[in-house]
Amino acid sequence: MKKTPKQIAAIICIILLAFLYVATLVVAILDFPGSDKLFAACLVATIGVPILLWIYLALYGKLTNKKTIADLFPESEEISAPKEK
């Protein structure tokens, strides 16, 4: 089965997030010099990676003129006055 670029990006993001969760847990448990900065970096990355993926999906949809899950506000038709009979 052939994977699309969106599917590949999503799989990479899932793997990266799982790694970040494990790394954050390990850094929180262990105490070594600089662990506080590494812990903060892990937390920022855990929040930043999904945001970057969302931006990627939105840009992909805009550049290819396709609808993606990142489209929060689908284009709607202009609201016109009610038709008179």
DSSP file (Angstrom, degrees, kcal/mol; ACC not computed):
  #  RESIDUE AA STRUCTURE BP1 BP2  ACC     N-H-->O    O-->H-N    N-H-->O    O-->H-N    TCO  KAPPA ALPHA  PHI   PSI    X-CA   Y-CA   Z-CA
    1    1 A M              0   0    0      0, 0.0     2,-0.3     0, 0.0     0, 0.0   0.000 360.0 360.0 360.0 128.5    0.0    0.0    0.0
    2    2 A K        -     0   0    0      1,-0.0     2,-0.3     0, 0.0     0, 0.0  -0.611 360.0-139.3 -82.7 134.6    1.5    3.4   -1.1
    3    3 A K        -     0   0    0     -2,-0.3    -1,-0.0     4,-0.0     0, 0.0  -0.733  10.6-135.8 -94.4 140.4    1.6    6.1    1.6
    4    4 A T     >  -     0   0    0     -2,-0.3     4,-2.4     1,-0.1     5,-0.2  -0.484  29.6-105.5 -85.3 163.1    0.8    9.7    0.8
    5    5 A P  H  > S+     0   0    0      0, 0.0     4,-2.4     0, 0.0     5,-0.2   0.861 122.3  54.3 -57.8 -34.4    3.0   12.6    2.0
    6    6 A K  H  > S+     0   0    0      2,-0.2     4,-2.2     1,-0.2     5,-0.1   0.914 109.0  47.4 -65.8 -40.9    0.3   13.4    4.6
    7    7 A Q  H  > S+     0   0    0      2,-0.2     4,-2.4     1,-0.2    -1,-0.2   0.904 111.8  49.9 -67.0 -40.5    0.3    9.8    6.0
    8    8 A I  H  X S+     0   0    0     -4,-2.4     4,-2.5     1,-0.2    -2,-0.2   0.923 111.5  48.8 -63.4 -43.8    4.1    9.8    6.1
    9    9 A A  H  X S+     0   0    0     -4,-2.4     4,-2.2    -5,-0.2    -2,-0.2   0.895 111.6  50.0 -62.3 -40.2    4.2   13.1    8.0
   10   10 A A  H  X S+     0   0    0     -4,-2.2     4,-2.3     2,-0.2    -2,-0.2   0.903 110.9  48.5 -66.6 -40.9    1.5   11.8   10.4
   11   11 A I  H  X S+     0   0    0     -4,-2.4     4,-2.4     2,-0.2    -2,-0.2   0.919 112.1  49.0 -64.8 -43.7    3.5    8.6   11.1
   12   12 A I  H  X S+     0   0    0     -4,-2.5     4,-2.6     1,-0.2    -2,-0.2   0.902 111.4  50.4 -61.9 -40.5    6.7   10.5   11.7
   13   13 A C  H  X S+     0   0    0     -4,-2.2     4,-2.7     2,-0.2    -2,-0.2   0.900 109.6  50.1 -65.4 -40.9    4.8   12.9   14.1
   14   14 A I  H  X S+     0   0    0     -4,-2.3     4,-2.3     2,-0.2    -2,-0.2   0.928 113.0  46.1 -63.2 -45.0    3.4   10.0   16.0
   15   15 A I  H  X S+     0   0    0     -4,-2.4     4,-2.4     2,-0.2    -2,-0.2   0.919 113.8  49.1 -63.7 -43.4    6.8    8.4   16.4
   16   16 A L  H  X S+     0   0    0     -4,-2.6     4,-2.5     1,-0.2    -2,-0.2   0.903 111.2  49.3 -64.1 -41.7    8.4   11.7   17.4
   17   17 A L  H  X S+     0   0    0     -4,-2.7     4,-2.5     2,-0.2    -1,-0.2   0.908 110.4  50.4 -64.9 -41.0    5.7   12.4   20.0
   18   18 A A  H  X S+     0   0    0     -4,-2.3     4,-2.2     1,-0.2    -2,-0.2   0.925 111.8  48.4 -62.0 -43.5    6.0    9.0   21.5
   19   19 A F  H  X S+     0   0    0     -4,-2.4     4,-2.9     1,-0.2    -2,-0.2   0.912 111.0  50.8 -61.6 -42.1    9.8    9.5   21.7
   20   20 A L  H  X S+     0   0    0     -4,-2.5     4,-2.7     2,-0.2    -2,-0.2   0.884 108.7  51.4 -65.0 -38.5    9.3   12.9   23.3
   21   21 A Y  H  X S+     0   0    0     -4,-2.5     4,-2.1     2,-0.2    -1,-0.2   0.931 113.6  44.1 -63.0 -44.8    6.9   11.5   25.9
   22   22 A V  H  X S+     0   0    0     -4,-2.2     4,-2.6     2,-0.2    -2,-0.2   0.926 114.4  49.4 -65.9 -44.1    9.4    8.8   26.9
   23   23 A A  H  X S+     0   0    0     -4,-2.9     4,-2.8     1,-0.2     5,-0.2   0.904 110.1  51.1 -62.1 -41.3   12.3   11.3   26.9
   24   24 A T  H  X S+     0   0    0     -4,-2.7     4,-2.1     1,-0.2    -1,-0.2   0.911 111.5  47.9 -62.3 -42.4   10.3   13.7   29.0
   25   25 A L  H  X S+     0   0    0     -4,-2.1     4,-1.8     2,-0.2    -2,-0.2   0.927 113.3  47.0 -64.0 -45.1    9.5   11.0   31.5
   26   26 A V  H  X S+     0   0    0     -4,-2.6     4,-2.8     1,-0.2    -2,-0.2   0.924 113.3  48.1 -64.1 -44.7   13.2    9.8   31.7
   27   27 A V  H  < S+     0   0    0     -4,-2.8    -1,-0.2     1,-0.2    -2,-0.2   0.864 110.6  52.5 -65.1 -35.0   14.5   13.3   32.1
   28   28 A A  H  < S+     0   0    0     -4,-2.1    -1,-0.2    -5,-0.2    -2,-0.2   0.851 114.0  42.9 -68.7 -33.4   12.0   14.0   34.8
   29   29 A I  H  < S+     0   0    0     -4,-1.8    -2,-0.2    -5,-0.2    -1,-0.2   0.917 107.1  66.8 -79.0 -44.1   13.0   10.9   36.7
   30   30 A L     <  -     0   0    0     -4,-2.8     2,-0.5    -5,-0.2     0, 0.0  -0.432  69.0-150.1 -80.1 152.3   16.8   11.3   36.3
   31   31 A D        +     0   0    0     -2,-0.1    -3,-0.1     3,-0.0    -4,-0.0  -0.931  35.9 137.0-126.1 108.2   18.7   14.1   37.9
   32   32 A F    >   -     0   0    0     -2,-0.5     3,-2.2    -5,-0.2     4,-0.3  -0.939  62.9 -70.0-142.3 162.9   21.8   15.2   36.1
   33   33 A P  T 3  S+     0   0    0      0, 0.0    -2,-0.0     0, 0.0     0, 0.0  -0.322 121.1  15.1 -59.1 128.9   23.3   18.6   35.3
   34   34 A G  T 3> S+     0   0    0     -2,-0.1     4,-2.0     3,-0.0     3,-0.2   0.483  85.4 123.7  87.9   3.2   21.2   20.4   32.8
   35   35 A S  H <>  +     0   0    0     -3,-2.2     4,-2.5     1,-0.2     5,-0.2   0.814  68.8  60.0 -67.9 -28.0   18.2   18.2   33.2
   36   36 A D  H  > S+     0   0    0     -4,-0.3     4,-1.9     2,-0.2    -1,-0.2   0.910 108.1  43.5 -66.3 -40.3   16.0   21.1   34.0
   37   37 A K  H  > S+     0   0    0     -3,-0.2     4,-2.3     2,-0.2    -2,-0.2   0.887 114.4  50.1 -70.3 -38.8   16.7   22.7   30.6
   38   38 A L  H  X S+     0   0    0     -4,-2.0     4,-2.2     2,-0.2    -2,-0.2   0.888 109.5  51.6 -66.2 -38.1   16.3   19.4   28.8
   39   39 A F  H  X S+     0   0    0     -4,-2.5     4,-2.1     2,-0.2    -2,-0.2   0.923 110.4  48.3 -62.9 -44.6   13.0   18.8   30.5
   40   40 A A  H  X S+     0   0    0     -4,-1.9     4,-2.4     1,-0.2    -2,-0.2   0.900 110.8  51.3 -62.6 -40.5   11.7   22.3   29.5
   41   41 A A  H  X S+     0   0    0     -4,-2.3     4,-2.5     1,-0.2    -1,-0.2   0.892 108.6  51.5 -64.0 -39.4   12.9   21.6   25.9
   42   42 A C  H  X S+     0   0    0     -4,-2.2     4,-2.2     2,-0.2    -1,-0.2   0.906 110.6  48.4 -63.8 -41.3   11.0   18.3   25.8
   43   43 A L  H  X S+     0   0    0     -4,-2.1     4,-1.4     2,-0.2    -2,-0.2   0.913 112.1  48.5 -65.8 -42.1    7.8   20.0   27.0
   44   44 A V  H  X S+     0   0    0     -4,-2.4     4,-2.8     1,-0.2     3,-0.2   0.915 112.8  48.3 -63.4 -42.6    8.1   22.7   24.4
   45   45 A A  H  X S+     0   0    0     -4,-2.5     4,-2.6     1,-0.2    -1,-0.2   0.867 105.8  58.2 -66.1 -35.9    8.7   20.2   21.7
   46   46 A T  H  < S+     0   0    0     -4,-2.2    -1,-0.2     1,-0.2    -2,-0.2   0.840 115.7  36.1 -63.4 -32.1    5.7   18.1   22.8
   47   47 A I  H  X S+     0   0    0     -4,-1.4     4,-1.1    -3,-0.2    -2,-0.2   0.841 118.4  51.0 -84.9 -37.3    3.5   21.1   22.3
   48   48 A G  H  X S+     0   0    0     -4,-2.8     4,-2.7     1,-0.2     5,-0.2   0.838  98.6  62.5 -74.0 -35.0    5.3   22.4   19.2
   49   49 A V  H  X S+     0   0    0     -4,-2.6     4,-2.3     1,-0.2     5,-0.2   0.932 105.5  45.0 -61.6 -48.3    5.4   19.3   17.1
   50   50 A P  H  > S+     0   0    0      0, 0.0     4,-2.3     0, 0.0    -1,-0.2   0.888 113.4  51.8 -63.3 -35.1    1.6   18.9   16.8
   51   51 A I  H  X S+     0   0    0     -4,-1.1     4,-2.3     2,-0.2    -2,-0.2   0.931 110.3  48.0 -65.0 -44.0    1.3   22.6   16.0
   52   52 A L  H  X S+     0   0    0     -4,-2.7     4,-2.4     1,-0.2    -1,-0.2   0.881 111.1  51.1 -63.7 -37.9    3.9   22.4   13.3
   53   53 A L  H  X S+     0   0    0     -4,-2.3     4,-2.6     2,-0.2    -1,-0.2   0.905 109.0  51.2 -65.1 -40.2    2.1   19.3   11.8
   54   54 A W  H  X S+     0   0    0     -4,-2.3     4,-2.3     2,-0.2    -2,-0.2   0.914 110.8  48.3 -61.8 -42.8   -1.2   21.3   11.8
   55   55 A I  H  X S+     0   0    0     -4,-2.3     4,-2.7     2,-0.2     5,-0.2   0.907 110.4  52.2 -63.8 -41.6    0.5   24.2   10.0
   56   56 A Y  H  X S+     0   0    0     -4,-2.4     4,-2.6     1,-0.2    -2,-0.2   0.926 110.6  47.4 -59.5 -45.8    2.0   21.7    7.5
   57   57 A L  H  X S+     0   0    0     -4,-2.6     4,-2.2     2,-0.2    -1,-0.2   0.900 112.1  49.9 -64.2 -40.4   -1.4   20.2    6.8
   58   58 A A  H  X S+     0   0    0     -4,-2.3     4,-2.1     2,-0.2    -2,-0.2   0.927 113.4  45.2 -64.6 -44.4   -3.0   23.6    6.4
   59   59 A L  H  X S+     0   0    0     -4,-2.7     4,-2.8     2,-0.2     5,-0.2   0.892 111.2  53.6 -66.2 -39.1   -0.3   24.7    4.0
   60   60 A Y  H  X S+     0   0    0     -4,-2.6     4,-1.9    -5,-0.2     6,-0.3   0.914 110.2  47.9 -60.3 -42.9   -0.5   21.5    2.1
   61   61 A G  H  X>S+     0   0    0     -4,-2.2     5,-1.7     1,-0.2     4,-0.7   0.893 113.5  46.8 -65.6 -40.4   -4.2   21.9    1.6
   62   62 A K  H  <5S+     0   0    0     -4,-2.1     3,-0.3     3,-0.2    -2,-0.2   0.910 113.8  47.2 -68.8 -41.9   -3.8   25.5    0.5
   63   63 A L  H  <5S+     0   0    0     -4,-2.8    -2,-0.2     1,-0.2    -1,-0.2   0.830 121.3  36.1 -70.8 -31.7   -1.0   24.8   -2.0
   64   64 A T  H  <5S-     0   0    0     -4,-1.9    -1,-0.2    -5,-0.2    -2,-0.2   0.427 104.6-125.3 -99.9   0.3   -2.8   21.8   -3.5
   65   65 A N  T  <5 +     0   0    0     -4,-0.7     2,-0.3    -3,-0.3    -3,-0.2   0.871  66.2 133.6  55.8  39.9   -6.3   23.3   -3.3
   66   66 A K      < -     0   0    0     -5,-1.7     2,-0.4    -6,-0.3    -1,-0.2  -0.860  61.1-112.1-115.7 153.6   -7.5   20.2   -1.3
   67   67 A K        +     0   0    0     -2,-0.3     2,-0.3    -3,-0.1    -9,-0.0  -0.696  40.3 178.7 -83.2 134.7   -9.6   20.0    1.8
   68   68 A T    >   -     0   0    0     -2,-0.4     3,-1.6   -10,-0.1   -10,-0.0  -0.787  46.5-101.6-127.1 173.1   -7.7   18.8    4.8
   69   69 A I  T 3  S+     0   0    0     -2,-0.3   -11,-0.1     1,-0.3   -15,-0.0   0.692 116.6  70.2 -68.1 -17.0   -8.5   18.2    8.4
   70   70 A A  T 3   +     0   0    0    -13,-0.1     2,-1.2   -16,-0.1    -1,-0.3   0.539  69.4 105.4 -78.5  -6.2   -6.7   21.5    9.2
   71   71 A D    <   +     0   0    0     -3,-1.6    -1,-0.0     1,-0.2    -4,-0.0  -0.631  42.6 172.6 -77.3  99.6   -9.4   23.5    7.5
   72   72 A L  S    S+     0   0    0     -2,-1.2    -1,-0.2     1,-0.3    -2,-0.0   0.902  72.6  34.1 -74.4 -40.9  -11.2   25.0   10.5
   73   73 A F  S    S-     0   0    0     -3,-0.2    -1,-0.3     3,-0.0     3,-0.1  -0.851  82.4-150.9-120.3  95.0  -13.5   27.2    8.6
   74   74 A P        -     0   0    0      0, 0.0     2,-0.1     0, 0.0    -7,-0.0  -0.291  35.0 -93.2 -63.5 148.9  -14.6   25.8    5.3
   75   75 A E        -     0   0    0      1,-0.0     2,-0.3     0, 0.0     0, 0.0  -0.414  48.9-162.7 -63.8 132.3  -15.3   28.3    2.6
   76   76 A S        -     0   0    0     -2,-0.1     3,-0.1    -3,-0.1     2,-0.1  -0.821  23.0 -99.4-117.5 157.8  -19.0   29.1    2.6
   77   77 A E        -     0   0    0     -2,-0.3    -1,-0.0     1,-0.1     2,-0.0  -0.389  51.1 -91.3 -70.9 152.1  -21.2   30.7    0.1
   78   78 A E        -     0   0    0      1,-0.1     2,-0.6    -2,-0.1    -1,-0.1  -0.362  41.2-114.9 -63.9 142.5  -22.0   34.3    0.5
   79   79 A I        -     0   0    0     -3,-0.1     2,-0.3    -2,-0.0    -1,-0.1  -0.674  39.9-170.2 -80.2 123.0  -25.1   35.0    2.5
   80   80 A S        -     0   0    0     -2,-0.6     3,-0.1     1,-0.1    -3,-0.0  -0.715  29.8 -87.5-112.8 165.0  -27.6   36.6    0.3
   81   81 A A        -     0   0    0     -2,-0.3    -1,-0.1     1,-0.1     3,-0.1  -0.361  57.8 -89.6 -66.5 148.1  -30.9   38.3    1.0
   82   82 A P        -     0   0    0      0, 0.0     2,-0.2     0, 0.0    -1,-0.1  -0.296  47.2-107.1 -59.5 142.7  -33.9   35.9    1.0
   83   83 A K        -     0   0    0     -3,-0.1     2,-0.3     1,-0.1    -3,-0.0  -0.511  29.9-133.1 -73.3 135.8  -35.5   35.5   -2.4
   84   84 A E              0   0    0     -2,-0.2    -1,-0.1     1,-0.1    -3,-0.0  -0.690 360.0 360.0 -89.2 143.8  -38.9   37.3   -2.8
   85   85 A K              0   0    0     -2,-0.3    -1,-0.1     0, 0.0    -2,-0.0   0.405 360.0 360.0 -99.6 360.0  -41.7   35.3   -4.3
